[in-house]
Amino acid sequence: MQPVLPPGIQLTDTLEQMQQGTLMRKVKSKSWKKQRYFKLQEDCMTIWYQSKRTGKTESACEYQQLCVGHEAI
């Protein structure tokens, strides 16, 4: 059964890869950069990530930007 996606969102290969999870870098400033395991939830509106101590869930709307490579800050 396909997950119910928000209006206007189509499930693409990229979204499917994000739903499987990947290791990315969370950047808050030039000096604060941490590697985290991120996973897009089935609703495509929530991102789960693993920090050192616990797993956390955040709304995808809270993210300002996703960059490829070392483009962040």
N, CA, C and O atoms as a Tinker XYZ file with bonds, in Angstrom:
   292  protein
     1  N      0.834000   -1.186000    0.000000    73     2
     2  CA     0.000000    0.000000    0.000000    64     1     3
     3  C      0.879000    1.250000    0.000000    63     2     4     5
     4  O      1.796000    1.361000    0.813000    81     3
     5  N      0.608000    2.182000   -0.898000    73     3     6
     6  CA     1.368000    3.418000   -1.012000    64     5     7
     7  C      1.010000    4.358000    0.139000    63     6     8     9
     8  O     -0.156000    4.447000    0.524000    81     7
     9  N      2.011000    5.067000    0.696000    73     7    10
    10  CA     1.706000    6.032000    1.743000    64     9    11
    11  C      0.910000    7.207000    1.167000    63    10    12    13
    12  O      1.022000    7.517000   -0.019000    81    11
    13  N      0.116000    7.848000    2.004000    73    11    14
    14  CA    -0.658000    9.012000    1.590000    64    13    15
    15  C      0.271000   10.220000    1.641000    63    14    16    17
    16  O      0.770000   10.587000    2.706000    81    15
    17  N      0.499000   10.834000    0.483000    73    15    18
    18  CA     1.394000   11.977000    0.396000    64    17    19
    19  C      0.595000   13.268000    0.377000    63    18    20    21
    20  O     -0.554000   13.281000   -0.066000    81    19
    21  N      1.196000   14.362000    0.857000    73    19    22
    22  CA     0.520000   15.658000    0.793000    64    21    23
    23  C      0.249000   16.044000   -0.655000    63    22    24    25
    24  O      0.959000   15.596000   -1.556000    81    23
    25  N     -0.764000   16.866000   -0.889000    73    23    26
    26  CA    -1.081000   17.304000   -2.254000    64    25    27
    27  C      0.127000   17.954000   -2.921000    63    26    28    29
    28  O      0.835000   18.747000   -2.300000    81    27
    29  N      0.356000   17.619000   -4.176000    73    27    30
    30  CA     1.441000   18.213000   -4.938000    64    29    31
    31  C      2.779000   17.506000   -4.827000    63    30    32    33
    32  O      3.729000   17.892000   -5.506000    81    31
    33  N      2.882000   16.482000   -3.990000    73    31    34
    34  CA     4.141000   15.754000   -3.831000    64    33    35
    35  C      4.026000   14.404000   -4.507000    63    34    36    37
    36  O      3.113000   13.628000   -4.227000    81    35
    37  N      4.978000   14.129000   -5.415000    73    35    38
    38  CA     5.025000   12.842000   -6.091000    64    37    39
    39  C      6.232000   12.081000   -5.573000    63    38    40    41
    40  O      7.296000   12.664000   -5.367000    81    39
    41  N      6.072000   10.779000   -5.361000    73    39    42
    42  CA     7.163000    9.957000   -4.863000    64    41    43
    43  C      8.153000    9.696000   -5.996000    63    42    44    45
    44  O      7.828000    9.019000   -6.970000    81    43
    45  N      9.360000   10.239000   -5.860000    73    43    46
    46  CA    10.404000   10.086000   -6.871000    64    45    47
    47  C     11.505000    9.189000   -6.315000    63    46    48    49
    48  O     11.480000    8.815000   -5.143000    81    47
    49  N     12.470000    8.848000   -7.165000    73    47    50
    50  CA    13.604000    8.041000   -6.712000    64    49    51
    51  C     14.359000    8.740000   -5.585000    63    50    52    53
    52  O     14.803000    8.096000   -4.634000    81    51
    53  N     14.504000   10.072000   -5.697000    73    51    54
    54  CA    15.216000   10.837000   -4.673000    64    53    55
    55  C     14.486000   10.767000   -3.338000    63    54    56    57
    56  O     15.111000   10.558000   -2.298000    81    55
    57  N     13.165000   10.941000   -3.361000    73    55    58
    58  CA    12.394000   10.853000   -2.114000    64    57    59
    59  C     12.470000    9.447000   -1.529000    63    58    60    61
    60  O     12.554000    9.289000   -0.311000    81    59
    61  N     12.441000    8.423000   -2.385000    73    59    62
    62  CA    12.551000    7.048000   -1.904000    64    61    63
    63  C     13.907000    6.820000   -1.242000    63    62    64    65
    64  O     13.987000    6.140000   -0.219000    81    63
    65  N     14.977000    7.383000   -1.817000    73    63    66
    66  CA    16.304000    7.264000   -1.214000    64    65    67
    67  C     16.346000    7.976000    0.130000    63    66    68    69
    68  O     16.940000    7.468000    1.081000    81    67
    69  N     15.724000    9.148000    0.218000    73    67    70
    70  CA    15.692000    9.874000    1.480000    64    69    71
    71  C     14.892000    9.108000    2.526000    63    70    72    73
    72  O     15.201000    9.182000    3.715000    81    71
    73  N     13.862000    8.370000    2.097000    73    71    74
    74  CA    13.069000    7.568000    3.026000    64    73    75
    75  C     13.861000    6.367000    3.539000    63    74    76    77
    76  O     13.579000    5.859000    4.624000    81    75
    77  N     14.849000    5.908000    2.769000    73    75    78
    78  CA    15.706000    4.814000    3.227000    64    77    79
    79  C     16.713000    5.324000    4.257000    63    78    80    81
    80  O     17.192000    4.556000    5.092000    81    79
    81  N     17.031000    6.601000    4.201000    73    79    82
    82  CA    17.937000    7.218000    5.162000    64    81    83
    83  C     19.329000    7.420000    4.587000    63    82    84    85
    84  O     19.781000    6.671000    3.721000    81    83
    85  N     19.997000    8.451000    5.091000    73    83    86
    86  CA    21.347000    8.762000    4.637000    64    85    87
    87  C     22.091000    9.570000    5.691000    63    86    88    89
    88  O     21.481000   10.228000    6.533000    81    87
    89  N     23.401000    9.511000    5.632000    73    87    90
    90  CA    24.247000   10.267000    6.537000    64    89    91
    91  C     24.510000   11.636000    5.924000    63    90    92    93
    92  O     25.047000   11.732000    4.821000    81    91
    93  N     24.131000   12.698000    6.641000    73    91    94
    94  CA    24.343000   14.066000    6.159000    64    93    95
    95  C     24.919000   14.904000    7.290000    63    94    96    97
    96  O     25.024000   14.443000    8.426000    81    95
    97  N     25.289000   16.126000    6.972000    73    95    98
    98  CA    25.864000   17.031000    7.952000    64    97    99
    99  C     24.850000   18.115000    8.296000    63    98   100   101
   100  O     24.331000   18.794000    7.410000    81    99
   101  N     24.571000   18.271000    9.584000    73    99   102
   102  CA    23.686000   19.335000   10.060000    64   101   103
   103  C     24.561000   20.537000   10.399000    63   102   104   105
   104  O     25.496000   20.425000   11.192000    81   103
   105  N     24.253000   21.701000    9.792000    73   103   106
   106  CA    25.068000   22.901000    9.964000    64   105   107
   107  C     24.209000   23.995000   10.590000    63   106   108   109
   108  O     23.160000   24.353000   10.055000    81   107
   109  N     24.660000   24.522000   11.725000    73   107   110
   110  CA    23.966000   25.642000   12.361000    64   109   111
   111  C     24.754000   26.939000   12.195000    63   110   112   113
   112  O     24.165000   28.019000   12.147000    81   111
   113  N     26.071000   26.843000   12.110000    73   111   114
   114  CA    26.928000   28.009000   11.913000    64   113   115
   115  C     28.235000   27.530000   11.285000    63   114   116   117
   116  O     28.401000   26.337000   11.032000    81   115
   117  N     29.167000   28.460000   11.032000    73   115   118
   118  CA    30.451000   28.065000   10.446000    64   117   119
   119  C     31.211000   27.108000   11.355000    63   118   120   121
   120  O     31.959000   26.258000   10.870000    81   119
   121  N     31.032000   27.233000   12.652000    73   119   122
   122  CA    31.785000   26.390000   13.581000    64   121   123
   123  C     30.992000   25.169000   14.069000    63   122   124   125
   124  O     31.600000   24.214000   14.552000    81   123
   125  N     29.658000   25.169000   13.959000    73   123   126
   126  CA    28.843000   24.051000   14.457000    64   125   127
   127  C     28.360000   23.209000   13.292000    63   126   128   129
   128  O     27.426000   23.581000   12.582000    81   127
   129  N     29.010000   22.068000   13.106000    73   127   130
   130  CA    28.651000   21.122000   12.047000    64   129   131
   131  C     28.722000   19.726000   12.636000    63   130   132   133
   132  O     29.762000   19.332000   13.163000    81   131
   133  N     27.640000   18.973000   12.558000    73   131   134
   134  CA    27.591000   17.616000   13.108000    64   133   135
   135  C     27.039000   16.664000   12.061000    63   134   136   137
   136  O     26.089000   16.989000   11.349000    81   135
   137  N     27.643000   15.484000   11.975000    73   135   138
   138  CA    27.111000   14.469000   11.078000    64   137   139
   139  C     25.951000   13.768000   11.764000    63   138   140   141
   140  O     26.029000   13.417000   12.941000    81   139
   141  N     24.879000   13.569000   11.018000    73   139   142
   142  CA    23.681000   12.922000   11.538000    64   141   143
   143  C     23.141000   11.963000   10.488000    63   142   144   145
   144  O     23.374000   12.133000    9.291000    81   143
   145  N     22.421000   10.962000   10.953000    73   143   146
   146  CA    21.714000   10.051000   10.064000    64   145   147
   147  C     20.292000   10.582000    9.948000    63   146   148   149
   148  O     19.566000   10.625000   10.941000    81   147
   149  N     19.884000   10.990000    8.741000    73   147   150
   150  CA    18.564000   11.558000    8.492000    64   149   151
   151  C     17.709000   10.579000    7.696000    63   150   152   153
   152  O     18.207000    9.866000    6.825000    81   151
   153  N     16.424000   10.556000    8.005000    73   151   154
   154  CA    15.488000    9.681000    7.293000    64   153   155
   155  C     14.156000   10.422000    7.125000    63   154   156   157
   156  O     13.545000   10.852000    8.103000    81   155
   157  N     13.719000   10.562000    5.865000    73   155   158
   158  CA    12.435000   11.190000    5.565000    64   157   159
   159  C     11.328000   10.189000    5.875000    63   158   160   161
   160  O     11.372000    9.047000    5.417000    81   159
   161  N     10.344000   10.613000    6.648000    73   159   162
   162  CA     9.255000    9.726000    7.023000    64   161   163
   163  C      8.285000    9.551000    5.852000    63   162   164   165
   164  O      8.350000   10.299000    4.877000    81   163
   165  N      7.393000    8.573000    5.944000    73   163   166
   166  CA     6.479000    8.234000    4.847000    64   165   167
   167  C      5.561000    9.377000    4.429000    63   166   168   169
   168  O      5.121000    9.427000    3.280000    81   167
   169  N      5.264000   10.298000    5.349000    73   167   170
   170  CA     4.383000   11.420000    5.003000    64   169   171
   171  C      5.094000   12.501000    4.188000    63   170   172   173
   172  O      4.452000   13.443000    3.722000    81   171
   173  N      6.413000   12.376000    4.011000    73   171   174
   174  CA     7.263000   13.328000    3.280000    64   173   175
   175  C      7.223000   14.728000    3.884000    63   174   176   177
   176  O      7.601000   15.694000    3.220000    81   175
   177  N      6.779000   14.854000    5.118000    73   175   178
   178  CA     6.714000   16.144000    5.799000    64   177   179
   179  C      7.484000   16.136000    7.114000    63   178   180   181
   180  O      7.612000   17.173000    7.764000    81   179
   181  N      7.996000   14.977000    7.510000    73   179   182
   182  CA     8.683000   14.824000    8.781000    64   181   183
   183  C     10.029000   14.159000    8.551000    63   182   184   185
   184  O     10.132000   13.201000    7.785000    81   183
   185  N     11.057000   14.664000    9.213000    73   183   186
   186  CA    12.395000   14.099000    9.110000    64   185   187
   187  C     12.810000   13.585000   10.482000    63   186   188   189
   188  O     12.741000   14.305000   11.478000    81   187
   189  N     13.240000   12.329000   10.518000    73   187   190
   190  CA    13.774000   11.728000   11.734000    64   189   191
   191  C     15.282000   11.778000   11.621000    63   190   192   193
   192  O     15.832000   11.538000   10.547000    81   191
   193  N     15.962000   12.088000   12.725000    73   191   194
   194  CA    17.423000   12.022000   12.694000    64   193   195
   195  C     17.958000   11.464000   13.989000    63   194   196   197
   196  O     17.354000   11.613000   15.051000    81   195
   197  N     19.105000   10.817000   13.880000    73   195   198
   198  CA    19.749000   10.182000   15.030000    64   197   199
   199  C     20.863000   11.091000   15.512000    63   198   200   201
   200  O     21.792000   11.401000   14.766000    81   199
   201  N     20.766000   11.515000   16.761000    73   199   202
   202  CA    21.861000   12.258000   17.380000    64   201   203
   203  C     22.634000   11.275000   18.247000    63   202   204   205
   204  O     22.328000   10.083000   18.250000    81   203
   205  N     23.626000   11.753000   18.980000    73   203   206
   206  CA    24.444000   10.845000   19.794000    64   205   207
   207  C     23.623000   10.085000   20.828000    63   206   208   209
   208  O     23.856000    8.899000   21.064000    81   207
   209  N     22.671000   10.763000   21.437000    73   207   210
   210  CA    21.940000   10.159000   22.557000    64   209   211
   211  C     20.586000    9.581000   22.184000    63   210   212   213
   212  O     20.159000    8.587000   22.772000    81   211
   213  N     19.906000   10.181000   21.225000    73   211   214
   214  CA    18.527000    9.773000   20.964000    64   213   215
   215  C     18.115000   10.066000   19.528000    63   214   216   217
   216  O     18.799000   10.797000   18.811000    81   215
   217  N     17.010000    9.498000   19.124000    73   215   218
   218  CA    16.419000    9.828000   17.822000    64   217   219
   219  C     15.421000   10.951000   18.012000    63   218   220   221
   220  O     14.714000   10.989000   19.019000    81   219
   221  N     15.353000   11.865000   17.059000    73   219   222
   222  CA    14.448000   13.005000   17.150000    64   221   223
   223  C     13.683000   13.141000   15.844000    63   222   224   225
   224  O     14.165000   12.740000   14.785000    81   223
   225  N     12.498000   13.704000   15.927000    73   223   226
   226  CA    11.676000   13.949000   14.747000    64   225   227
   227  C     11.404000   15.442000   14.656000    63   226   228   229
   228  O     11.071000   16.081000   15.654000    81   227
   229  N     11.549000   16.004000   13.445000    73   227   230
   230  CA    11.282000   17.418000   13.211000    64   229   231
   231  C     10.456000   17.571000   11.954000    63   230   232   233
   232  O     10.473000   16.707000   11.077000    81   231
   233  N      9.740000   18.661000   11.869000    73   231   234
   234  CA     8.997000   18.975000   10.653000    64   233   235
   235  C      9.986000   19.340000    9.560000    63   234   236   237
   236  O     10.961000   20.045000    9.818000    81   235
   237  N      9.750000   18.873000    8.353000    73   235   238
   238  CA    10.622000   19.204000    7.223000    64   237   239
   239  C     10.587000   20.701000    6.939000    63   238   240   241
   240  O     11.522000   21.231000    6.339000    81   239
   241  N      9.542000   21.384000    7.352000    73   239   242
   242  CA     9.416000   22.826000    7.126000    64   241   243
   243  C     10.439000   23.623000    7.933000    63   242   244   245
   244  O     10.693000   24.784000    7.614000    81   243
   245  N     11.033000   23.024000    8.974000    73   243   246
   246  CA    11.999000   23.722000    9.805000    64   245   247
   247  C     13.367000   23.856000    9.138000    63   246   248   249
   248  O     14.215000   24.604000    9.625000    81   247
   249  N     13.595000   23.142000    8.030000    73   247   250
   250  CA    14.880000   23.172000    7.354000    64   249   251
   251  C     14.886000   24.286000    6.322000    63   250   252   253
   252  O     13.992000   24.368000    5.479000    81   251
   253  N     15.903000   25.146000    6.393000    73   251   254
   254  CA    15.996000   26.274000    5.479000    64   253   255
   255  C     16.568000   25.867000    4.130000    63   254   256   257
   256  O     16.153000   26.391000    3.096000    81   255
   257  N     17.531000   24.924000    4.132000    73   255   258
   258  CA    18.251000   24.654000    2.912000    64   257   259
   259  C     18.944000   23.300000    2.992000    63   258   260   261
   260  O     19.439000   22.906000    4.048000    81   259
   261  N     18.974000   22.593000    1.868000    73   259   262
   262  CA    19.772000   21.385000    1.725000    64   261   263
   263  C     20.784000   21.650000    0.636000    63   262   264   265
   264  O     20.420000   22.071000   -0.462000    81   263
   265  N     22.048000   21.409000    0.925000    73   263   266
   266  CA    23.115000   21.683000   -0.027000    64   265   267
   267  C     23.861000   20.397000   -0.345000    63   266   268   269
   268  O     23.941000   19.485000    0.478000    81   267
   269  N     24.406000   20.342000   -1.553000    73   267   270
   270  CA    25.214000   19.207000   -1.976000    64   269   271
   271  C     26.682000   19.543000   -1.791000    63   270   272   273
   272  O     27.125000   20.632000   -2.157000    81   271
   273  N     27.436000   18.616000   -1.225000    73   271   274
   274  CA    28.871000   18.835000   -1.041000    64   273   275
   275  C     29.153000   19.802000    0.079000    63   274   276   277
   276  O     28.531000   19.741000    1.140000    81   275
   277  N     30.106000   20.708000   -0.163000    73   275   278
   278  CA    30.539000   21.650000    0.879000    64   277   279
   279  C     29.994000   23.046000    0.624000    63   278   280   281
   280  O     30.654000   24.036000    0.941000    81   279
   281  N     28.794000   23.136000    0.052000    73   279   282
   282  CA    28.224000   24.436000   -0.282000    64   281   283
   283  C     27.643000   25.172000    0.922000    63   282   284   285
   284  O     27.433000   26.383000    0.867000    81   283
   285  N     27.383000   24.445000    2.010000    73   283   286
   286  CA    26.740000   25.065000    3.168000    64   285   287
   287  C     27.704000   26.020000    3.872000    63   286   288   289
   288  O     28.849000   25.668000    4.158000    81   287
   289  N     27.240000   27.187000    4.134000    73   287   290
   290  CA    27.933000   28.271000    4.842000    64   289   291
   291  C     29.320000   28.467000    4.416000    63   290   292
   292  O     30.007000   29.346000    4.935000    81   291
